[in-house]
């Protein structure tokens, strides 16, 4: 009897240690899993450092394109499991803290491009690492002479006073790429209205239901892609002209090249006859 009582007591103790999953959490997982199953694109995005007001604005701007669900890491993992989509398993490796899930019926590559284009500038904070050189450009400011003059001088900025306002005489890099932003630099940049950082939702990985694949580290920069295309076209055009390859794009350059050669030969021939 004593052994039986001990066993019963042990079972009760073990049961008391089992945490009951709240009904609300179960419902959240089910709802999210259902959304995942019925959409063409499921994207994990980083929302680290994004102020609440900014996140709400992004959600509003995405209306009609995508829905952003912010949930705890455990709920995201359970929802991905509950969706029972075999190919989506790969996304679980990229679920992290400060992570949200973006669900859409749009092309995920187009959504990624939209997110890259819709980032907003924010002020620098002490301790942040500069992603690029931070430059204070020459020209007038709205600052009036006072204690700020010494602050500007501490960053090596040359100034003068014009019509009661401070003017920056010469552009200067005040924080180099990779450097930590000091308290003084952050203060001066804020007073000058310079916002050197961009903030927005950053894609981590996404599942494309059409291709049934998980894509990681996708970065779409339309501006850079266009610059690269123009640069490549310029190089290709120069090479085509150099080897005298005839085409609609090169013909006028080839004719100009031929004329230049003709003129050079004509001058040489004239000198020879003389």
DRENLOMI-661027 format. One record per residue (C-alpha): residue number from 1; residue in one letter; x, y, z. Coordinates in nm, 2 decimals. Example, Ala and Ser with C-alpha at 12.3 -4.5 7.8 and 13.67 -1.06 7.14 Angstrom:
i	aa	x	y	z
1	a	1.23	-0.45	0.78;
2	s	1.37	-0.11	0.71;
# end
This chain:
i	aa	x	y	z
1	x	0.00	0.00	0.00;
2	x	0.28	0.24	0.08;
3	x	0.45	0.17	-0.26;
4	x	0.12	0.23	-0.44;
5	x	0.07	0.56	-0.25;
6	x	0.42	0.67	-0.34;
7	x	0.36	0.59	-0.71;
8	x	0.03	0.79	-0.71;
9	x	0.20	1.09	-0.54;
10	x	0.48	1.08	-0.80;
11	x	0.23	1.08	-1.09;
12	x	0.05	1.38	-0.94;
13	x	0.38	1.57	-0.90;
14	x	0.48	1.50	-1.26;
15	x	0.14	1.61	-1.39;
16	x	0.16	1.93	-1.19;
17	x	0.49	2.01	-1.37;
18	x	0.33	1.98	-1.71;
19	x	0.24	2.33	-1.84;
20	x	-0.10	2.36	-1.99;
21	x	-0.09	2.54	-2.33;
22	x	-0.33	2.84	-2.32;
23	x	-0.63	2.81	-2.55;
24	x	-0.55	3.15	-2.70;
25	x	-0.20	3.02	-2.80;
26	x	-0.35	2.71	-2.96;
27	x	-0.59	2.92	-3.16;
28	x	-0.32	3.16	-3.27;
29	x	-0.11	2.87	-3.40;
30	x	-0.41	2.72	-3.59;
31	x	-0.51	3.05	-3.74;
32	x	-0.15	3.13	-3.86;
33	x	-0.10	2.78	-3.99;
34	x	-0.42	2.81	-4.20;
35	x	-0.30	3.14	-4.34;
36	x	0.03	2.98	-4.43;
37	x	-0.14	2.69	-4.61;
38	x	-0.36	2.92	-4.82;
39	x	-0.11	3.18	-4.95;
40	x	0.14	3.17	-5.23;
41	x	0.43	3.33	-5.04;
42	x	0.54	3.29	-4.68;
43	x	0.83	3.52	-4.58;
44	x	1.03	3.55	-4.26;
45	x	1.13	3.91	-4.20;
46	x	1.33	4.09	-3.94;
47	x	1.16	4.37	-3.75;
48	x	1.46	4.44	-3.52;
49	x	1.48	4.80	-3.41;
50	x	1.17	4.91	-3.59;
51	x	0.96	5.15	-3.37;
52	x	0.60	5.04	-3.33;
53	x	0.46	5.35	-3.52;
54	x	0.69	5.27	-3.81;
55	x	0.58	4.90	-3.82;
56	x	0.22	5.00	-3.82;
57	x	0.28	5.23	-4.11;
58	x	0.45	4.95	-4.31;
59	x	0.16	4.72	-4.24;
60	x	-0.08	4.99	-4.36;
61	x	0.13	5.05	-4.68;
62	x	0.14	4.67	-4.75;
63	x	-0.24	4.65	-4.73;
64	x	-0.37	4.47	-5.04;
65	x	-0.02	4.32	-5.11;
66	x	0.06	4.13	-4.79;
67	x	-0.02	4.08	-4.43;
68	x	0.25	4.09	-4.15;
69	x	0.19	3.88	-3.84;
70	x	0.41	3.95	-3.54;
71	x	0.43	3.65	-3.30;
72	x	0.66	3.48	-3.06;
73	x	0.93	3.25	-3.19;
74	x	0.76	2.94	-3.04;
75	x	0.42	3.03	-3.21;
76	x	0.59	3.08	-3.55;
77	x	0.77	2.74	-3.53;
78	x	0.45	2.56	-3.42;
79	x	0.25	2.73	-3.70;
80	x	0.50	2.62	-3.97;
81	x	0.48	2.26	-3.83;
82	x	0.10	2.27	-3.82;
83	x	0.08	2.39	-4.18;
84	x	0.20	2.04	-4.28;
85	x	0.38	2.17	-4.59;
86	x	0.69	1.95	-4.63;
87	x	0.89	2.20	-4.83;
88	x	0.83	2.48	-4.58;
89	x	1.04	2.29	-4.32;
90	x	1.35	2.48	-4.44;
91	x	1.21	2.81	-4.31;
92	x	1.23	2.69	-3.95;
93	x	1.61	2.72	-3.95;
94	x	1.57	3.10	-4.00;
95	x	1.31	3.17	-3.73;
96	x	1.47	3.40	-3.48;
97	x	1.39	3.66	-3.21;
98	x	1.25	4.00	-3.34;
99	x	1.11	3.80	-3.64;
100	x	0.77	3.83	-3.80;
101	x	0.60	3.64	-4.08;
102	x	0.47	3.81	-4.40;
103	x	0.20	3.62	-4.59;
104	x	0.10	3.72	-4.95;
105	x	-0.05	3.60	-5.27;
106	x	0.19	3.83	-5.46;
107	x	0.51	3.72	-5.63;
108	x	0.76	3.70	-5.33;
109	x	1.04	3.85	-5.54;
110	x	0.82	4.16	-5.61;
111	x	0.74	4.18	-5.24;
112	x	1.11	4.17	-5.16;
113	x	1.18	4.45	-5.41;
114	x	0.90	4.66	-5.26;
115	x	1.04	4.61	-4.91;
116	x	1.39	4.73	-5.03;
117	x	1.24	5.04	-5.19;
118	x	1.02	5.13	-4.90;
119	x	1.26	5.20	-4.62;
120	x	1.26	5.53	-4.43;
121	x	1.55	5.74	-4.30;
122	x	1.60	5.77	-3.93;
123	x	1.83	5.96	-3.70;
124	x	2.16	5.82	-3.58;
125	x	2.20	5.71	-3.22;
126	x	2.51	5.69	-3.00;
127	x	2.69	5.36	-3.04;
128	x	2.55	5.27	-3.38;
129	x	2.80	5.16	-3.65;
130	x	2.80	5.37	-3.96;
131	x	2.70	5.17	-4.27;
132	x	2.85	5.43	-4.50;
133	x	3.06	5.74	-4.47;
134	x	2.84	6.01	-4.30;
135	x	2.89	6.34	-4.47;
136	x	2.78	6.69	-4.36;
137	x	2.75	6.88	-4.69;
138	x	2.85	7.25	-4.73;
139	x	2.57	7.50	-4.73;
140	x	2.33	7.70	-4.51;
141	x	2.16	7.55	-4.20;
142	x	1.87	7.65	-3.98;
143	x	2.11	7.67	-3.68;
144	x	2.17	8.00	-3.50;
145	x	2.50	8.09	-3.34;
146	x	2.55	7.97	-2.98;
147	x	2.69	7.66	-2.80;
148	x	2.63	7.46	-3.12;
149	x	2.93	7.63	-3.28;
150	x	3.17	7.45	-3.05;
151	x	2.98	7.12	-3.11;
152	x	3.02	7.16	-3.49;
153	x	3.39	7.25	-3.44;
154	x	3.45	6.94	-3.23;
155	x	3.36	6.74	-3.55;
156	x	3.61	6.94	-3.75;
157	x	3.34	7.14	-3.94;
158	x	3.43	7.48	-4.08;
159	x	3.15	7.73	-4.04;
160	x	3.06	8.09	-4.09;
161	x	2.76	8.30	-3.99;
162	x	2.54	8.44	-4.27;
163	x	2.22	8.64	-4.21;
164	x	2.20	8.52	-3.85;
165	x	2.23	8.15	-3.94;
166	x	2.52	7.91	-3.94;
167	x	2.66	7.80	-4.28;
168	x	2.88	7.49	-4.33;
169	x	3.18	7.62	-4.54;
170	x	3.31	7.29	-4.65;
171	x	3.17	6.94	-4.68;
172	x	3.33	6.68	-4.44;
173	x	3.30	6.32	-4.35;
174	x	3.22	6.33	-3.98;
175	x	3.18	5.95	-3.93;
176	x	3.36	5.70	-4.15;
177	x	3.21	5.37	-4.26;
178	x	3.24	5.11	-3.99;
179	x	3.31	5.36	-3.71;
180	x	3.10	5.38	-3.40;
181	x	2.89	5.70	-3.37;
182	x	2.98	5.91	-3.07;
183	x	2.73	6.10	-2.85;
184	x	2.85	6.43	-3.00;
185	x	2.82	6.31	-3.36;
186	x	2.47	6.18	-3.30;
187	x	2.37	6.51	-3.14;
188	x	2.51	6.73	-3.42;
189	x	2.36	6.51	-3.69;
190	x	2.02	6.53	-3.53;
191	x	2.04	6.91	-3.50;
192	x	2.14	6.94	-3.87;
193	x	1.84	6.71	-3.96;
194	x	2.07	6.45	-4.11;
195	x	1.92	6.09	-4.09;
196	x	2.19	5.86	-4.21;
197	x	2.02	5.52	-4.15;
198	x	1.74	5.35	-4.33;
199	x	1.48	5.14	-4.14;
200	x	1.23	4.89	-4.27;
201	x	1.13	4.53	-4.28;
202	x	1.42	4.31	-4.39;
203	x	1.35	3.98	-4.56;
204	x	1.54	3.68	-4.41;
205	x	1.40	3.39	-4.62;
206	x	1.08	3.30	-4.80;
207	x	0.88	3.00	-4.92;
208	x	0.74	3.02	-5.28;
209	x	0.44	2.79	-5.29;
210	x	0.44	2.80	-5.67;
211	x	0.80	2.68	-5.70;
212	x	0.77	2.48	-5.37;
213	x	1.11	2.61	-5.27;
214	x	1.27	2.81	-4.99;
215	x	1.49	3.11	-5.09;
216	x	1.74	3.26	-4.85;
217	x	1.94	3.59	-4.86;
218	x	1.75	3.74	-5.15;
219	x	1.85	4.11	-5.21;
220	x	1.68	4.31	-5.48;
221	x	1.82	4.65	-5.55;
222	x	1.66	4.79	-5.87;
223	x	1.87	5.11	-5.87;
224	x	2.20	4.91	-5.85;
225	x	2.08	4.66	-6.10;
226	x	2.00	4.94	-6.35;
227	x	2.34	5.10	-6.29;
228	x	2.51	4.76	-6.34;
229	x	2.31	4.71	-6.66;
230	x	2.41	5.05	-6.80;
231	x	2.77	4.99	-6.71;
232	x	2.77	4.65	-6.87;
233	x	2.61	4.79	-7.18;
234	x	2.87	5.06	-7.20;
235	x	3.15	4.81	-7.18;
236	x	2.99	4.58	-7.43;
237	x	2.94	4.87	-7.68;
238	x	3.30	4.97	-7.64;
239	x	3.42	4.62	-7.70;
240	x	3.19	4.57	-8.00;
241	x	3.33	4.89	-8.16;
242	x	3.69	4.79	-8.09;
243	x	3.64	4.46	-8.28;
244	x	3.44	4.63	-8.55;
245	x	3.12	4.43	-8.49;
246	x	2.84	4.57	-8.71;
247	x	2.50	4.63	-8.54;
248	x	2.23	4.89	-8.51;
249	x	2.40	5.02	-8.19;
250	x	2.75	5.03	-8.33;
251	x	2.71	5.14	-8.69;
252	x	2.74	5.51	-8.63;
253	x	3.05	5.46	-8.42;
254	x	3.21	5.24	-8.68;
255	x	3.14	5.49	-8.95;
256	x	3.29	5.77	-8.73;
257	x	3.59	5.54	-8.67;
258	x	3.63	5.47	-9.04;
259	x	3.61	5.84	-9.13;
260	x	3.88	5.92	-8.87;
261	x	4.10	5.65	-9.02;
262	x	4.04	5.78	-9.37;
263	x	4.13	6.14	-9.26;
264	x	4.45	6.02	-9.10;
265	x	4.55	5.82	-9.41;
266	x	4.47	6.12	-9.63;
267	x	4.69	6.35	-9.43;
268	x	4.97	6.08	-9.43;
269	x	4.94	6.05	-9.81;
270	x	4.96	6.43	-9.86;
271	x	5.27	6.45	-9.65;
272	x	5.43	6.16	-9.85;
273	x	5.36	6.33	-10.18;
274	x	5.51	6.66	-10.05;
# end
